[in-house]
Amino acid sequence: MTYDEFWLQYLRAHSRVNTRVMHYIGSLCAVFALGLGALNWRWFIAAPIIGYGCAWSAHAVFERNRPETFGHPLWSLLSDYRMLSLAVTRRLSPHLRRAGVR
């Protein structure tokens, strides 16, 4: 599988707006926690727990599917932040359409 194929699969696994919002919240909170790690090392441990906790709970509650993290952890992490950056810059819609997500 190429990364482009994975990216489309990743977007299909995040078809619901609620799932994507939970990923955005988790990703931003994880970055914030990493920043706090400079003050207290425990935040470094908390960062992935917070980030993945939000994301994985969205898959359980909204999508009812298996997170893509388990198959391709690095591509999944990259895609989390790619999706966030595209959403913030309002450029995600064409990618969703290409993946067949409404």
Jmol script that loads the backbone (N, CA, C; Angstrom):
load data "model"
ATOM      1  N   MET A   1       0.853  -1.177   0.000  1.00  0.00           N
ATOM      2  CA  MET A   1       0.000   0.000   0.000  1.00  0.00           C
ATOM      3  C   MET A   1       0.900   1.241   0.000  1.00  0.00           C
ATOM      4  N   THR A   2       0.548   2.199  -0.828  1.00  0.00           N
ATOM      5  CA  THR A   2       1.278   3.457  -0.828  1.00  0.00           C
ATOM      6  C   THR A   2       0.680   4.385   0.219  1.00  0.00           C
ATOM      7  N   TYR A   3       1.398   5.454   0.543  1.00  0.00           N
ATOM      8  CA  TYR A   3       0.837   6.405   1.509  1.00  0.00           C
ATOM      9  C   TYR A   3      -0.429   7.047   0.953  1.00  0.00           C
ATOM     10  N   ASP A   4      -0.465   7.329  -0.344  1.00  0.00           N
ATOM     11  CA  ASP A   4      -1.663   7.935  -0.929  1.00  0.00           C
ATOM     12  C   ASP A   4      -2.870   7.016  -0.768  1.00  0.00           C
ATOM     13  N   GLU A   5      -2.675   5.721  -0.979  1.00  0.00           N
ATOM     14  CA  GLU A   5      -3.770   4.763  -0.772  1.00  0.00           C
ATOM     15  C   GLU A   5      -4.182   4.734   0.697  1.00  0.00           C
ATOM     16  N   PHE A   6      -3.186   4.767   1.580  1.00  0.00           N
ATOM     17  CA  PHE A   6      -3.485   4.797   3.008  1.00  0.00           C
ATOM     18  C   PHE A   6      -4.267   6.048   3.364  1.00  0.00           C
ATOM     19  N   TRP A   7      -3.853   7.188   2.836  1.00  0.00           N
ATOM     20  CA  TRP A   7      -4.507   8.464   3.135  1.00  0.00           C
ATOM     21  C   TRP A   7      -6.000   8.401   2.807  1.00  0.00           C
ATOM     22  N   LEU A   8      -6.348   7.857   1.667  1.00  0.00           N
ATOM     23  CA  LEU A   8      -7.762   7.736   1.297  1.00  0.00           C
ATOM     24  C   LEU A   8      -8.494   6.782   2.233  1.00  0.00           C
ATOM     25  N   GLN A   9      -7.850   5.676   2.581  1.00  0.00           N
ATOM     26  CA  GLN A   9      -8.434   4.730   3.540  1.00  0.00           C
ATOM     27  C   GLN A   9      -8.608   5.406   4.898  1.00  0.00           C
ATOM     28  N   TYR A  10      -7.604   6.169   5.308  1.00  0.00           N
ATOM     29  CA  TYR A  10      -7.646   6.893   6.580  1.00  0.00           C
ATOM     30  C   TYR A  10      -8.838   7.848   6.604  1.00  0.00           C
ATOM     31  N   LEU A  11      -9.029   8.600   5.535  1.00  0.00           N
ATOM     32  CA  LEU A  11     -10.150   9.542   5.482  1.00  0.00           C
ATOM     33  C   LEU A  11     -11.484   8.820   5.521  1.00  0.00           C
ATOM     34  N   ARG A  12     -11.580   7.690   4.852  1.00  0.00           N
ATOM     35  CA  ARG A  12     -12.835   6.912   4.907  1.00  0.00           C
ATOM     36  C   ARG A  12     -13.108   6.403   6.320  1.00  0.00           C
ATOM     37  N   ALA A  13     -12.053   6.101   7.067  1.00  0.00           N
ATOM     38  CA  ALA A  13     -12.209   5.642   8.450  1.00  0.00           C
ATOM     39  C   ALA A  13     -12.562   6.786   9.384  1.00  0.00           C
ATOM     40  N   HIS A  14     -12.511   8.018   8.866  1.00  0.00           N
ATOM     41  CA  HIS A  14     -12.840   9.222   9.638  1.00  0.00           C
ATOM     42  C   HIS A  14     -13.953   9.987   8.928  1.00  0.00           C
ATOM     43  N   SER A  15     -14.968   9.261   8.517  1.00  0.00           N
ATOM     44  CA  SER A  15     -16.014   9.850   7.677  1.00  0.00           C
ATOM     45  C   SER A  15     -16.952  10.783   8.436  1.00  0.00           C
ATOM     46  N   ARG A  16     -17.083  10.614   9.710  1.00  0.00           N
ATOM     47  CA  ARG A  16     -18.009  11.448  10.490  1.00  0.00           C
ATOM     48  C   ARG A  16     -17.294  12.681  11.047  1.00  0.00           C
ATOM     49  N   VAL A  17     -18.000  13.787  10.986  1.00  0.00           N
ATOM     50  CA  VAL A  17     -17.440  15.054  11.481  1.00  0.00           C
ATOM     51  C   VAL A  17     -17.046  14.930  12.950  1.00  0.00           C
ATOM     52  N   ASN A  18     -17.871  14.275  13.746  1.00  0.00           N
ATOM     53  CA  ASN A  18     -17.577  14.130  15.176  1.00  0.00           C
ATOM     54  C   ASN A  18     -16.252  13.407  15.408  1.00  0.00           C
ATOM     55  N   THR A  19     -15.980  12.415  14.590  1.00  0.00           N
ATOM     56  CA  THR A  19     -14.720  11.677  14.713  1.00  0.00           C
ATOM     57  C   THR A  19     -13.552  12.598  14.421  1.00  0.00           C
ATOM     58  N   ARG A  20     -13.665  13.368  13.354  1.00  0.00           N
ATOM     59  CA  ARG A  20     -12.574  14.273  12.998  1.00  0.00           C
ATOM     60  C   ARG A  20     -12.369  15.332  14.072  1.00  0.00           C
ATOM     61  N   VAL A  21     -13.441  15.865  14.613  1.00  0.00           N
ATOM     62  CA  VAL A  21     -13.323  16.870  15.678  1.00  0.00           C
ATOM     63  C   VAL A  21     -12.629  16.279  16.901  1.00  0.00           C
ATOM     64  N   MET A  22     -12.976  15.067  17.273  1.00  0.00           N
ATOM     65  CA  MET A  22     -12.313  14.423  18.411  1.00  0.00           C
ATOM     66  C   MET A  22     -10.828  14.225  18.132  1.00  0.00           C
ATOM     67  N   HIS A  23     -10.486  13.918  16.877  1.00  0.00           N
ATOM     68  CA  HIS A  23      -9.074  13.796  16.514  1.00  0.00           C
ATOM     69  C   HIS A  23      -8.366  15.144  16.624  1.00  0.00           C
ATOM     70  N   TYR A  24      -9.022  16.202  16.185  1.00  0.00           N
ATOM     71  CA  TYR A  24      -8.414  17.538  16.274  1.00  0.00           C
ATOM     72  C   TYR A  24      -8.164  17.904  17.731  1.00  0.00           C
ATOM     73  N   ILE A  25      -9.152  17.649  18.567  1.00  0.00           N
ATOM     74  CA  ILE A  25      -9.013  17.961  19.996  1.00  0.00           C
ATOM     75  C   ILE A  25      -7.862  17.143  20.592  1.00  0.00           C
ATOM     76  N   GLY A  26      -7.835  15.857  20.312  1.00  0.00           N
ATOM     77  CA  GLY A  26      -6.781  14.997  20.840  1.00  0.00           C
ATOM     78  C   GLY A  26      -5.401  15.414  20.356  1.00  0.00           C
ATOM     79  N   SER A  27      -5.291  15.733  19.074  1.00  0.00           N
ATOM     80  CA  SER A  27      -4.002  16.137  18.508  1.00  0.00           C
ATOM     81  C   SER A  27      -3.511  17.444  19.130  1.00  0.00           C
ATOM     82  N   LEU A  28      -4.397  18.411  19.261  1.00  0.00           N
ATOM     83  CA  LEU A  28      -4.009  19.699  19.857  1.00  0.00           C
ATOM     84  C   LEU A  28      -3.658  19.555  21.332  1.00  0.00           C
ATOM     85  N   CYS A  29      -4.432  18.765  22.051  1.00  0.00           N
ATOM     86  CA  CYS A  29      -4.139  18.547  23.472  1.00  0.00           C
ATOM     87  C   CYS A  29      -2.818  17.804  23.658  1.00  0.00           C
ATOM     88  N   ALA A  30      -2.522  16.884  22.765  1.00  0.00           N
ATOM     89  CA  ALA A  30      -1.248  16.156  22.849  1.00  0.00           C
ATOM     90  C   ALA A  30      -0.070  17.102  22.635  1.00  0.00           C
ATOM     91  N   VAL A  31      -0.186  18.012  21.675  1.00  0.00           N
ATOM     92  CA  VAL A  31       0.876  18.996  21.442  1.00  0.00           C
ATOM     93  C   VAL A  31       1.029  19.907  22.656  1.00  0.00           C
ATOM     94  N   PHE A  32      -0.093  20.324  23.211  1.00  0.00           N
ATOM     95  CA  PHE A  32      -0.064  21.167  24.410  1.00  0.00           C
ATOM     96  C   PHE A  32       0.605  20.422  25.567  1.00  0.00           C
ATOM     97  N   ALA A  33       0.263  19.155  25.736  1.00  0.00           N
ATOM     98  CA  ALA A  33       0.869  18.346  26.804  1.00  0.00           C
ATOM     99  C   ALA A  33       2.372  18.197  26.593  1.00  0.00           C
ATOM    100  N   LEU A  34       2.790  18.029  25.346  1.00  0.00           N
ATOM    101  CA  LEU A  34       4.233  17.955  25.076  1.00  0.00           C
ATOM    102  C   LEU A  34       4.929  19.247  25.469  1.00  0.00           C
ATOM    103  N   GLY A  35       4.275  20.370  25.223  1.00  0.00           N
ATOM    104  CA  GLY A  35       4.827  21.655  25.649  1.00  0.00           C
ATOM    105  C   GLY A  35       4.945  21.746  27.156  1.00  0.00           C
ATOM    106  N   LEU A  36       3.945  21.230  27.854  1.00  0.00           N
ATOM    107  CA  LEU A  36       3.982  21.231  29.319  1.00  0.00           C
ATOM    108  C   LEU A  36       5.051  20.287  29.854  1.00  0.00           C
ATOM    109  N   GLY A  37       5.488  19.360  29.015  1.00  0.00           N
ATOM    110  CA  GLY A  37       6.536  18.430  29.418  1.00  0.00           C
ATOM    111  C   GLY A  37       7.824  19.139  29.800  1.00  0.00           C
ATOM    112  N   ALA A  38       8.012  20.339  29.306  1.00  0.00           N
ATOM    113  CA  ALA A  38       9.187  21.123  29.693  1.00  0.00           C
ATOM    114  C   ALA A  38       9.120  21.518  31.173  1.00  0.00           C
ATOM    115  N   LEU A  39       7.913  21.581  31.705  1.00  0.00           N
ATOM    116  CA  LEU A  39       7.717  21.958  33.113  1.00  0.00           C
ATOM    117  C   LEU A  39       7.671  20.744  34.033  1.00  0.00           C
ATOM    118  N   ASN A  40       7.119  19.657  33.512  1.00  0.00           N
ATOM    119  CA  ASN A  40       6.973  18.449  34.323  1.00  0.00           C
ATOM    120  C   ASN A  40       6.992  17.246  33.379  1.00  0.00           C
ATOM    121  N   TRP A  41       7.930  16.351  33.548  1.00  0.00           N
ATOM    122  CA  TRP A  41       8.128  15.214  32.647  1.00  0.00           C
ATOM    123  C   TRP A  41       6.898  14.325  32.512  1.00  0.00           C
ATOM    124  N   ARG A  42       5.999  14.348  33.478  1.00  0.00           N
ATOM    125  CA  ARG A  42       4.810  13.483  33.419  1.00  0.00           C
ATOM    126  C   ARG A  42       3.915  13.822  32.228  1.00  0.00           C
ATOM    127  N   TRP A  43       3.979  15.074  31.777  1.00  0.00           N
ATOM    128  CA  TRP A  43       3.195  15.470  30.613  1.00  0.00           C
ATOM    129  C   TRP A  43       3.649  14.757  29.355  1.00  0.00           C
ATOM    130  N   PHE A  44       4.929  14.386  29.287  1.00  0.00           N
ATOM    131  CA  PHE A  44       5.409  13.624  28.136  1.00  0.00           C
ATOM    132  C   PHE A  44       4.725  12.264  28.063  1.00  0.00           C
ATOM    133  N   ILE A  45       4.470  11.686  29.207  1.00  0.00           N
ATOM    134  CA  ILE A  45       3.762  10.405  29.268  1.00  0.00           C
ATOM    135  C   ILE A  45       2.276  10.606  28.973  1.00  0.00           C
ATOM    136  N   ALA A  46       1.739  11.712  29.465  1.00  0.00           N
ATOM    137  CA  ALA A  46       0.316  11.988  29.286  1.00  0.00           C
ATOM    138  C   ALA A  46      -0.047  12.313  27.836  1.00  0.00           C
ATOM    139  N   ALA A  47       0.875  12.898  27.093  1.00  0.00           N
ATOM    140  CA  ALA A  47       0.568  13.372  25.735  1.00  0.00           C
ATOM    141  C   ALA A  47      -0.032  12.283  24.833  1.00  0.00           C
ATOM    142  N   PRO A  48       0.620  11.133  24.669  1.00  0.00           N
ATOM    143  CA  PRO A  48       0.004  10.131  23.789  1.00  0.00           C
ATOM    144  C   PRO A  48      -1.282   9.535  24.374  1.00  0.00           C
ATOM    145  N   ILE A  49      -1.369   9.463  25.677  1.00  0.00           N
ATOM    146  CA  ILE A  49      -2.588   8.942  26.305  1.00  0.00           C
ATOM    147  C   ILE A  49      -3.760   9.863  26.003  1.00  0.00           C
ATOM    148  N   ILE A  50      -3.518  11.155  26.129  1.00  0.00           N
ATOM    149  CA  ILE A  50      -4.563  12.149  25.843  1.00  0.00           C
ATOM    150  C   ILE A  50      -4.935  12.116  24.361  1.00  0.00           C
ATOM    151  N   GLY A  51      -3.914  12.179  23.507  1.00  0.00           N
ATOM    152  CA  GLY A  51      -4.169  12.221  22.067  1.00  0.00           C
ATOM    153  C   GLY A  51      -4.881  10.995  21.554  1.00  0.00           C
ATOM    154  N   TYR A  52      -4.318   9.829  21.867  1.00  0.00           N
ATOM    155  CA  TYR A  52      -4.934   8.595  21.389  1.00  0.00           C
ATOM    156  C   TYR A  52      -6.247   8.300  22.105  1.00  0.00           C
ATOM    157  N   GLY A  53      -6.363   8.715  23.350  1.00  0.00           N
ATOM    158  CA  GLY A  53      -7.620   8.509  24.074  1.00  0.00           C
ATOM    159  C   GLY A  53      -8.788   9.187  23.382  1.00  0.00           C
ATOM    160  N   CYS A  54      -8.597  10.426  22.996  1.00  0.00           N
ATOM    161  CA  CYS A  54      -9.654  11.156  22.274  1.00  0.00           C
ATOM    162  C   CYS A  54      -9.945  10.496  20.932  1.00  0.00           C
ATOM    163  N   ALA A  55      -8.897  10.195  20.195  1.00  0.00           N
ATOM    164  CA  ALA A  55      -9.073   9.633  18.856  1.00  0.00           C
ATOM    165  C   ALA A  55      -9.729   8.258  18.901  1.00  0.00           C
ATOM    166  N   TRP A  56      -9.209   7.386  19.715  1.00  0.00           N
ATOM    167  CA  TRP A  56      -9.740   6.024  19.761  1.00  0.00           C
ATOM    168  C   TRP A  56     -11.164   5.982  20.309  1.00  0.00           C
ATOM    169  N   SER A  57     -11.479   6.855  21.257  1.00  0.00           N
ATOM    170  CA  SER A  57     -12.857   6.870  21.760  1.00  0.00           C
ATOM    171  C   SER A  57     -13.819   7.304  20.653  1.00  0.00           C
ATOM    172  N   ALA A  58     -13.379   8.194  19.768  1.00  0.00           N
ATOM    173  CA  ALA A  58     -14.233   8.602  18.652  1.00  0.00           C
ATOM    174  C   ALA A  58     -14.509   7.434  17.717  1.00  0.00           C
ATOM    175  N   HIS A  59     -13.509   6.599  17.500  1.00  0.00           N
ATOM    176  CA  HIS A  59     -13.726   5.426  16.643  1.00  0.00           C
ATOM    177  C   HIS A  59     -14.711   4.464  17.299  1.00  0.00           C
ATOM    178  N   ALA A  60     -14.621   4.323  18.600  1.00  0.00           N
ATOM    179  CA  ALA A  60     -15.523   3.414  19.310  1.00  0.00           C
ATOM    180  C   ALA A  60     -16.954   3.949  19.329  1.00  0.00           C
ATOM    181  N   VAL A  61     -17.104   5.250  19.559  1.00  0.00           N
ATOM    182  CA  VAL A  61     -18.430   5.835  19.740  1.00  0.00           C
ATOM    183  C   VAL A  61     -19.090   6.225  18.418  1.00  0.00           C
ATOM    184  N   PHE A  62     -18.370   6.914  17.542  1.00  0.00           N
ATOM    185  CA  PHE A  62     -18.986   7.474  16.342  1.00  0.00           C
ATOM    186  C   PHE A  62     -18.832   6.599  15.093  1.00  0.00           C
ATOM    187  N   GLU A  63     -17.644   6.134  14.831  1.00  0.00           N
ATOM    188  CA  GLU A  63     -17.401   5.372  13.611  1.00  0.00           C
ATOM    189  C   GLU A  63     -17.693   3.892  13.772  1.00  0.00           C
ATOM    190  N   ARG A  64     -17.474   3.384  14.984  1.00  0.00           N
ATOM    191  CA  ARG A  64     -17.605   1.953  15.258  1.00  0.00           C
ATOM    192  C   ARG A  64     -16.698   1.143  14.328  1.00  0.00           C
ATOM    193  N   ASN A  65     -15.456   1.613  14.237  1.00  0.00           N
ATOM    194  CA  ASN A  65     -14.463   0.903  13.435  1.00  0.00           C
ATOM    195  C   ASN A  65     -13.141   0.850  14.182  1.00  0.00           C
ATOM    196  N   ARG A  66     -12.202   0.176  13.598  1.00  0.00           N
ATOM    197  CA  ARG A  66     -10.879   0.000  14.205  1.00  0.00           C
ATOM    198  C   ARG A  66      -9.979   1.152  13.777  1.00  0.00           C
ATOM    199  N   PRO A  67      -9.313   1.817  14.719  1.00  0.00           N
ATOM    200  CA  PRO A  67      -8.413   2.906  14.346  1.00  0.00           C
ATOM    201  C   PRO A  67      -7.315   2.436  13.400  1.00  0.00           C
ATOM    202  N   GLU A  68      -6.957   3.283  12.457  1.00  0.00           N
ATOM    203  CA  GLU A  68      -5.910   2.970  11.482  1.00  0.00           C
ATOM    204  C   GLU A  68      -4.530   2.872  12.135  1.00  0.00           C
ATOM    205  N   THR A  69      -4.403   3.362  13.346  1.00  0.00           N
ATOM    206  CA  THR A  69      -3.129   3.344  14.072  1.00  0.00           C
ATOM    207  C   THR A  69      -2.562   1.938  14.174  1.00  0.00           C
ATOM    208  N   PHE A  70      -3.413   0.957  14.331  1.00  0.00           N
ATOM    209  CA  PHE A  70      -2.945  -0.403  14.567  1.00  0.00           C
ATOM    210  C   PHE A  70      -2.276  -1.021  13.338  1.00  0.00           C
ATOM    211  N   GLY A  71      -2.668  -0.590  12.151  1.00  0.00           N
ATOM    212  CA  GLY A  71      -2.068  -1.143  10.942  1.00  0.00           C
ATOM    213  C   GLY A  71      -0.843  -0.383  10.469  1.00  0.00           C
ATOM    214  N   HIS A  72      -0.875   0.931  10.603  1.00  0.00           N
ATOM    215  CA  HIS A  72       0.208   1.798  10.123  1.00  0.00           C
ATOM    216  C   HIS A  72       0.400   2.945  11.121  1.00  0.00           C
ATOM    217  N   PRO A  73       1.065   2.703  12.231  1.00  0.00           N
ATOM    218  CA  PRO A  73       1.146   3.721  13.294  1.00  0.00           C
ATOM    219  C   PRO A  73       1.792   5.040  12.874  1.00  0.00           C
ATOM    220  N   LEU A  74       2.876   5.007  12.120  1.00  0.00           N
ATOM    221  CA  LEU A  74       3.526   6.264  11.744  1.00  0.00           C
ATOM    222  C   LEU A  74       2.718   7.022  10.700  1.00  0.00           C
ATOM    223  N   TRP A  75       2.208   6.317   9.706  1.00  0.00           N
ATOM    224  CA  TRP A  75       1.362   6.977   8.708  1.00  0.00           C
ATOM    225  C   TRP A  75       0.100   7.535   9.351  1.00  0.00           C
ATOM    226  N   SER A  76      -0.426   6.825  10.329  1.00  0.00           N
ATOM    227  CA  SER A  76      -1.623   7.284  11.018  1.00  0.00           C
ATOM    228  C   SER A  76      -1.349   8.579  11.798  1.00  0.00           C
ATOM    229  N   LEU A  77      -0.239   8.611  12.503  1.00  0.00           N
ATOM    230  CA  LEU A  77       0.120   9.822  13.245  1.00  0.00           C
ATOM    231  C   LEU A  77       0.328  10.990  12.283  1.00  0.00           C
ATOM    232  N   LEU A  78       1.052  10.754  11.200  1.00  0.00           N
ATOM    233  CA  LEU A  78       1.255  11.788  10.189  1.00  0.00           C
ATOM    234  C   LEU A  78      -0.088  12.259   9.634  1.00  0.00           C
ATOM    235  N   SER A  79      -0.983  11.335   9.382  1.00  0.00           N
ATOM    236  CA  SER A  79      -2.290  11.668   8.816  1.00  0.00           C
ATOM    237  C   SER A  79      -3.163  12.436   9.795  1.00  0.00           C
ATOM    238  N   ASP A  80      -3.034  12.152  11.091  1.00  0.00           N
ATOM    239  CA  ASP A  80      -3.778  12.923  12.092  1.00  0.00           C
ATOM    240  C   ASP A  80      -3.452  14.410  11.965  1.00  0.00           C
ATOM    241  N   TYR A  81      -2.171  14.705  11.891  1.00  0.00           N
ATOM    242  CA  TYR A  81      -1.761  16.106  11.825  1.00  0.00           C
ATOM    243  C   TYR A  81      -1.959  16.693  10.429  1.00  0.00           C
ATOM    244  N   ARG A  82      -1.896  15.864   9.406  1.00  0.00           N
ATOM    245  CA  ARG A  82      -2.205  16.345   8.052  1.00  0.00           C
ATOM    246  C   ARG A  82      -3.672  16.728   7.977  1.00  0.00           C
ATOM    247  N   MET A  83      -4.540  15.868   8.516  1.00  0.00           N
ATOM    248  CA  MET A  83      -5.972  16.154   8.513  1.00  0.00           C
ATOM    249  C   MET A  83      -6.267  17.424   9.304  1.00  0.00           C
ATOM    250  N   LEU A  84      -5.621  17.578  10.451  1.00  0.00           N
ATOM    251  CA  LEU A  84      -5.808  18.775  11.261  1.00  0.00           C
ATOM    252  C   LEU A  84      -5.367  20.018  10.502  1.00  0.00           C
ATOM    253  N   SER A  85      -4.188  19.975   9.895  1.00  0.00           N
ATOM    254  CA  SER A  85      -3.694  21.167   9.185  1.00  0.00           C
ATOM    255  C   SER A  85      -4.572  21.500   7.987  1.00  0.00           C
ATOM    256  N   LEU A  86      -5.051  20.492   7.279  1.00  0.00           N
ATOM    257  CA  LEU A  86      -5.953  20.752   6.157  1.00  0.00           C
ATOM    258  C   LEU A  86      -7.289  21.313   6.636  1.00  0.00           C
ATOM    259  N   ALA A  87      -7.788  20.843   7.757  1.00  0.00           N
ATOM    260  CA  ALA A  87      -9.046  21.364   8.297  1.00  0.00           C
ATOM    261  C   ALA A  87      -8.895  22.819   8.739  1.00  0.00           C
ATOM    262  N   VAL A  88      -7.799  23.110   9.417  1.00  0.00           N
ATOM    263  CA  VAL A  88      -7.571  24.479   9.907  1.00  0.00           C
ATOM    264  C   VAL A  88      -7.440  25.458   8.739  1.00  0.00           C
ATOM    265  N   THR A  89      -6.837  25.009   7.661  1.00  0.00           N
ATOM    266  CA  THR A  89      -6.655  25.870   6.491  1.00  0.00           C
ATOM    267  C   THR A  89      -7.802  25.746   5.484  1.00  0.00           C
ATOM    268  N   ARG A  90      -8.840  25.044   5.868  1.00  0.00           N
ATOM    269  CA  ARG A  90     -10.045  24.854   5.049  1.00  0.00           C
ATOM    270  C   ARG A  90      -9.748  24.244   3.680  1.00  0.00           C
ATOM    271  N   ARG A  91      -8.839  23.271   3.680  1.00  0.00           N
ATOM    272  CA  ARG A  91      -8.484  22.576   2.436  1.00  0.00           C
ATOM    273  C   ARG A  91      -8.751  21.078   2.512  1.00  0.00           C
ATOM    274  N   LEU A  92      -9.528  20.637   3.496  1.00  0.00           N
ATOM    275  CA  LEU A  92      -9.773  19.203   3.671  1.00  0.00           C
ATOM    276  C   LEU A  92     -10.855  18.676   2.726  1.00  0.00           C
ATOM    277  N   SER A  93     -11.820  19.472   2.389  1.00  0.00           N
ATOM    278  CA  SER A  93     -12.970  19.009   1.594  1.00  0.00           C
ATOM    279  C   SER A  93     -12.602  18.276   0.306  1.00  0.00           C
ATOM    280  N   PRO A  94     -11.672  18.785  -0.513  1.00  0.00           N
ATOM    281  CA  PRO A  94     -11.339  18.035  -1.730  1.00  0.00           C
ATOM    282  C   PRO A  94     -10.759  16.647  -1.445  1.00  0.00           C
ATOM    283  N   HIS A  95     -10.024  16.522  -0.362  1.00  0.00           N
ATOM    284  CA  HIS A  95      -9.466  15.228   0.014  1.00  0.00           C
ATOM    285  C   HIS A  95     -10.579  14.271   0.429  1.00  0.00           C
ATOM    286  N   LEU A  96     -11.551  14.778   1.184  1.00  0.00           N
ATOM    287  CA  LEU A  96     -12.677  13.957   1.600  1.00  0.00           C
ATOM    288  C   LEU A  96     -13.489  13.490   0.384  1.00  0.00           C
ATOM    289  N   ARG A  97     -13.735  14.415  -0.546  1.00  0.00           N
ATOM    290  CA  ARG A  97     -14.472  14.048  -1.758  1.00  0.00           C
ATOM    291  C   ARG A  97     -13.732  12.975  -2.550  1.00  0.00           C
ATOM    292  N   ARG A  98     -12.425  13.136  -2.669  1.00  0.00           N
ATOM    293  CA  ARG A  98     -11.607  12.153  -3.394  1.00  0.00           C
ATOM    294  C   ARG A  98     -11.689  10.771  -2.748  1.00  0.00           C
ATOM    295  N   ALA A  99     -11.820  10.752  -1.415  1.00  0.00           N
ATOM    296  CA  ALA A  99     -11.932   9.493  -0.676  1.00  0.00           C
ATOM    297  C   ALA A  99     -13.350   8.943  -0.678  1.00  0.00           C
ATOM    298  N   GLY A 100     -14.298   9.729  -1.220  1.00  0.00           N
ATOM    299  CA  GLY A 100     -15.690   9.282  -1.250  1.00  0.00           C
ATOM    300  C   GLY A 100     -16.445   9.571   0.031  1.00  0.00           C
ATOM    301  N   VAL A 101     -15.941  10.525   0.818  1.00  0.00           N
ATOM    302  CA  VAL A 101     -16.587  10.898   2.086  1.00  0.00           C
ATOM    303  C   VAL A 101     -17.388  12.172   1.849  1.00  0.00           C
ATOM    304  N   ARG A 102     -18.626  12.155   2.281  1.00  0.00           N
ATOM    305  CA  ARG A 102     -19.476  13.343   2.115  1.00  0.00           C
ATOM    306  C   ARG A 102     -19.392  14.236   3.308  1.00  0.00           C
TER     307      ARG A 102
END
end "model"
wireframe off; spacefill off
backbone 0.3
color backbone group
